[in-house]
Amino acid sequence: MTPRVINPAIIALGLILSPFNAGAQSATPMPQVGVLDPGTEGADLALRAYALRDAMRELGWVHGKNVALKLRFANRNPEQLASLAEELVKEKVDVIAAVGTDAALAARRATATIPVVMVGVGDPVRVGLVQNLGRPEGNVTGVSLINIELWGKRLEFLREVLPRLSRLAVLHQDTAGARSSIKELRAVGSRLGLELRTVVFRDREALPDQFAEMRAARAEALAIVPSPVLDEVRGRVAELALKHRLPTLLAFPEYVEAGGLMGYGPSLAGTHRRAAYYVDKLLKGAKPVDLPVEQPTKIELVINLKTARALSITIPRSLLYRADRILE
């Protein structure tokens, strides 16, 4: 048999390239963070996905350099969240940041092992995401909004502005978090003698008709139960509320900045930025059980005097004194 002759040049080339090949094979893969968002891509993401991305950059995590962010949007269709969560699990991301209650529930159902950072969940205990805020069991931790329990105080503020208020419309999306808020609103409203009319948000195009229906039902004010989807249309909601002369009671300062009348709650963008702290810790090896669920420490009462004047509403001086911010 003729012996096989190997070209010495090929041997030399192999020796030169082998260190690079070995390094590529042994290099640590870039960590991946999945972001599960019920909203639409490109719709005011400064409040959500981009706020998280920017905060992660400040902590040293730069997308495409030392971390890969995989954004998944349900495009205002909650039914898509389950399949999107499963998709992230199949891609073996290292952490899932889930925006809102429904996304967090979908992520938890999709995996019991990948850490899930809930972002902006109103009451994680009530909806069953965790049992203990101080030491969350399982794979879920993150940032709570303490949104649900603030509705009592919000309605008290609204009653100060509108002492004769008797009929209140409530605009909400049909989500797990919103259902808990509606239950709380009904309980508090009953004590205050308020008649509540709930209106389920359909889509942006249906809003004009829905506002006309609220006015036809003689609603005197409007409370908005927040959700990632309603966050995106808060400016349009404020515009229609002003057109139909409906004072609005809101959960976050960002809704007031968009033209609403009055809000009481934590900063929405600040909450999403804070979620980056959890992602950072988890990527560095921390376990969810060792990261207590955080609740906002700064709750703001924000009043929009420009909107009040447009509605011919006089804000009591006593309430103005208590406001953290007054928008002129």
Legacy VTK file of the C-alpha trace (Angstrom):
# vtk DataFile Version 3.0
C-alpha trace
ASCII
DATASET POLYDATA
POINTS 328 float
0.000 0.000 0.000
1.379 3.419 -0.904
2.025 5.433 2.288
-0.069 8.651 2.678
2.063 11.777 2.518
0.882 14.806 4.492
1.975 18.206 3.276
4.209 19.846 5.934
2.543 23.196 5.177
-0.811 21.797 6.303
0.734 20.570 9.549
2.255 23.991 10.169
-1.058 25.759 9.450
-2.837 23.445 11.881
-0.344 24.260 14.620
-0.822 27.976 14.017
-4.646 27.837 14.120
-5.083 25.324 16.919
-4.775 27.838 19.802
-7.594 29.965 18.288
-9.822 26.940 17.763
-9.217 25.754 21.298
-10.019 29.198 22.652
-13.244 29.413 20.662
-14.358 26.015 21.902
-13.571 26.745 25.536
-14.758 30.365 25.618
-17.602 31.027 28.048
-20.814 31.595 26.060
-22.436 35.016 26.346
-25.251 34.981 28.939
-28.742 35.461 27.549
-31.593 37.411 29.126
-35.104 36.937 27.781
-37.504 39.881 28.102
-41.177 38.905 27.920
-43.406 41.916 27.227
-47.189 41.913 26.577
-46.965 45.102 24.537
-45.744 45.964 21.055
-42.214 46.480 19.832
-41.396 50.125 19.266
-44.255 51.446 21.419
-42.773 53.677 24.129
-40.245 51.073 25.232
-38.409 53.724 27.258
-40.789 52.701 30.039
-40.064 49.002 29.826
-37.575 47.008 27.757
-35.302 49.949 27.032
-35.364 51.123 30.647
-34.169 47.656 31.653
-31.531 47.630 28.899
-30.169 51.054 29.861
-30.025 50.176 33.556
-28.189 46.940 32.754
-25.649 48.930 30.756
-24.998 51.074 33.829
-24.299 47.861 35.740
-21.767 46.781 33.131
-23.966 44.561 30.937
-23.880 45.733 27.315
-26.124 44.050 24.762
-24.050 42.340 22.086
-20.823 42.724 24.055
-21.174 40.647 27.203
-24.895 39.854 27.302
-27.572 39.038 24.727
-31.053 40.468 25.272
-33.816 38.485 23.599
-36.956 40.639 23.418
-40.283 38.906 22.908
-43.476 40.948 22.435
-47.024 39.587 22.608
-48.332 42.561 20.570
-51.190 43.205 23.012
-52.361 39.602 22.777
-52.061 37.971 26.229
-52.694 34.553 24.695
-49.288 34.730 23.001
-47.396 35.035 26.274
-47.383 31.298 27.008
-45.831 30.332 23.662
-43.311 33.185 23.846
-42.267 32.099 27.337
-41.842 28.522 26.124
-39.763 29.826 23.216
-37.371 31.566 25.616
-37.101 28.391 27.684
-36.229 26.360 24.570
-33.539 28.903 23.744
-32.078 28.217 27.207
-31.855 31.819 28.334
-30.187 32.368 31.697
-32.827 34.742 33.116
-36.322 35.818 32.055
-37.482 39.365 32.854
-41.284 39.298 32.648
-43.161 42.599 32.356
-46.473 42.645 34.214
-48.519 40.019 36.010
-49.647 37.939 33.036
-46.132 37.720 31.586
-44.700 36.712 34.961
-47.349 34.006 35.358
-46.623 32.719 31.840
-42.890 32.576 32.543
-43.392 30.757 35.824
-45.633 28.177 34.148
-43.064 27.667 31.382
-40.127 26.914 33.683
-39.388 25.935 37.266
-35.616 26.224 36.879
-34.747 29.379 34.907
-34.831 32.421 37.238
-37.733 34.772 36.514
-37.563 38.471 37.398
-41.090 39.862 37.607
-41.243 43.513 36.625
-44.097 45.712 37.787
-46.445 43.144 39.315
-49.181 44.687 41.439
-49.467 42.018 44.141
-47.297 38.921 43.566
-48.651 37.155 46.653
-52.302 37.663 45.756
-51.844 36.352 42.207
-49.786 33.382 43.386
-46.335 34.213 42.006
-44.687 33.992 45.423
-45.839 33.186 48.928
-43.174 35.075 50.869
-41.869 38.471 49.744
-38.894 38.303 52.092
-37.724 34.895 50.930
-39.436 33.959 47.661
-39.570 30.234 47.071
-39.143 28.677 43.655
-37.593 30.541 40.752
-39.449 33.887 40.859
-38.367 37.174 42.429
-38.309 40.814 41.320
-40.082 44.127 41.798
-43.645 44.619 43.044
-45.614 47.807 42.448
-47.823 47.589 45.571
-50.423 48.914 43.142
-53.539 47.112 44.330
-53.476 48.224 47.958
-53.074 51.890 46.928
-56.511 52.138 45.336
-58.139 53.040 48.638
-55.905 56.083 49.073
-56.322 57.053 45.427
-60.106 57.065 45.713
-59.891 59.159 48.878
-57.822 61.744 46.997
-60.341 61.746 44.140
-63.215 62.258 46.569
-61.400 65.309 47.966
-61.270 66.780 44.464
-64.825 65.709 43.569
-66.830 65.614 46.830
-70.101 64.814 45.022
-68.657 61.979 42.943
-71.078 59.043 42.755
-70.418 57.249 39.425
-66.934 56.090 38.506
-65.907 54.364 35.269
-62.943 51.987 35.444
-60.936 51.254 32.289
-58.879 48.076 32.471
-57.436 45.249 30.457
-58.696 41.736 31.178
-55.614 40.478 33.038
-54.971 38.667 36.317
-53.523 41.804 37.895
-56.427 43.976 36.738
-58.976 41.554 38.155
-57.359 41.882 41.592
-57.449 45.679 41.295
-61.119 45.647 40.271
-61.947 43.564 43.327
-60.189 46.108 45.551
-61.843 49.040 43.779
-65.295 47.537 44.279
-64.653 47.020 47.982
-63.368 50.560 48.536
-65.970 52.074 46.217
-68.742 50.385 48.167
-67.496 51.939 51.405
-67.385 55.357 49.750
-70.821 54.983 48.174
-69.515 54.898 44.603
-71.217 53.153 41.717
-68.560 51.499 39.531
-68.863 50.785 35.824
-66.023 48.627 34.484
-64.958 48.960 30.852
-62.646 46.330 29.336
-60.090 47.889 26.998
-60.353 46.344 23.527
-57.846 48.204 21.373
-56.722 51.728 20.545
-59.199 52.066 17.688
-62.150 51.232 19.963
-61.280 53.860 22.580
-63.388 56.727 21.123
-66.517 54.566 21.176
-65.735 53.310 24.675
-65.367 56.858 25.994
-68.666 57.821 24.373
-70.280 54.855 26.137
-68.844 55.963 29.492
-70.281 59.418 29.027
-73.639 57.995 27.946
-73.648 55.983 31.183
-73.181 59.317 33.038
-69.739 58.500 34.421
-68.357 61.455 36.381
-64.710 60.361 36.535
-62.453 57.616 35.230
-60.000 55.362 37.055
-57.453 53.555 34.899
-56.105 50.214 36.062
-52.625 50.080 34.534
-51.185 47.322 32.387
-48.256 47.184 29.953
-50.740 47.481 27.080
-52.562 50.504 28.540
-49.174 52.085 29.291
-48.705 52.376 25.537
-51.946 54.298 24.947
-51.914 56.501 28.051
-51.506 59.654 25.939
-54.516 58.786 23.782
-56.544 57.940 26.888
-55.689 61.320 28.437
-56.682 63.088 25.210
-60.079 61.368 25.043
-60.721 61.881 28.757
-60.171 65.598 28.300
-62.409 65.666 25.230
-65.222 63.969 27.169
-64.463 66.029 30.310
-63.721 63.018 32.493
-61.264 63.612 35.361
-58.812 60.703 35.526
-57.464 58.858 38.559
-54.183 57.142 37.769
-51.687 54.722 39.262
-48.373 56.092 37.983
-46.789 59.541 37.549
-46.103 58.764 33.883
-49.850 58.691 33.192
-50.228 62.159 34.738
-47.301 63.438 32.687
-49.174 62.217 29.597
-52.096 64.525 30.439
-54.078 62.749 33.153
-55.435 64.654 36.143
-54.028 62.964 39.209
-51.933 59.928 40.093
-50.638 58.240 43.207
-48.003 55.538 42.981
-44.378 54.688 42.179
-42.502 55.595 39.020
-43.169 53.021 36.333
-39.872 53.535 34.495
-37.998 53.514 37.813
-39.511 50.154 38.674
-38.371 48.648 35.390
-34.897 50.077 35.837
-34.721 48.550 39.295
-35.391 45.122 37.804
-31.915 45.305 36.247
-30.468 44.898 39.748
-32.087 41.471 39.995
-30.937 40.413 36.537
-27.392 41.488 37.419
-27.361 39.487 40.664
-28.817 36.382 39.017
-26.322 36.479 36.148
-23.559 36.632 38.745
-24.782 33.453 40.415
-27.332 34.549 43.030
-30.441 32.417 43.595
-33.995 33.845 43.504
-34.633 32.615 47.054
-31.809 34.867 48.292
-33.225 37.999 46.627
-36.297 39.356 48.477
-39.083 40.823 46.369
-38.657 44.572 46.457
-41.463 47.074 46.927
-41.175 50.740 45.921
-40.053 53.030 48.717
-41.072 56.251 46.956
-44.781 56.785 46.336
-45.684 60.074 44.650
-48.867 62.108 44.547
-48.709 63.976 41.230
-51.311 66.519 40.123
-51.638 68.063 36.663
-52.925 71.612 37.140
-53.044 72.248 33.398
-55.522 69.395 33.028
-57.455 70.563 36.088
-57.872 74.027 34.575
-58.970 72.551 31.243
-61.665 70.602 33.120
-62.627 73.656 35.238
-61.702 71.703 38.381
-60.341 73.428 41.463
-57.849 71.290 43.371
-58.204 71.847 47.141
-55.249 73.727 48.597
-54.892 71.064 51.287
-54.290 68.452 48.577
-51.832 70.659 46.701
-49.781 70.983 49.877
-49.519 67.188 50.073
-48.578 66.713 46.423
-45.043 65.568 45.691
-45.171 67.126 42.234
-47.466 69.644 40.580
-47.401 69.822 36.796
-48.154 73.246 35.357
LINES 1 329
328 0 1 2 3 4 5 6 7 8 9 10 11 12 13 14 15 16 17 18 19 20 21 22 23 24 25 26 27 28 29 30 31 32 33 34 35 36 37 38 39 40 41 42 43 44 45 46 47 48 49 50 51 52 53 54 55 56 57 58 59 60 61 62 63 64 65 66 67 68 69 70 71 72 73 74 75 76 77 78 79 80 81 82 83 84 85 86 87 88 89 90 91 92 93 94 95 96 97 98 99 100 101 102 103 104 105 106 107 108 109 110 111 112 113 114 115 116 117 118 119 120 121 122 123 124 125 126 127 128 129 130 131 132 133 134 135 136 137 138 139 140 141 142 143 144 145 146 147 148 149 150 151 152 153 154 155 156 157 158 159 160 161 162 163 164 165 166 167 168 169 170 171 172 173 174 175 176 177 178 179 180 181 182 183 184 185 186 187 188 189 190 191 192 193 194 195 196 197 198 199 200 201 202 203 204 205 206 207 208 209 210 211 212 213 214 215 216 217 218 219 220 221 222 223 224 225 226 227 228 229 230 231 232 233 234 235 236 237 238 239 240 241 242 243 244 245 246 247 248 249 250 251 252 253 254 255 256 257 258 259 260 261 262 263 264 265 266 267 268 269 270 271 272 273 274 275 276 277 278 279 280 281 282 283 284 285 286 287 288 289 290 291 292 293 294 295 296 297 298 299 300 301 302 303 304 305 306 307 308 309 310 311 312 313 314 315 316 317 318 319 320 321 322 323 324 325 326 327
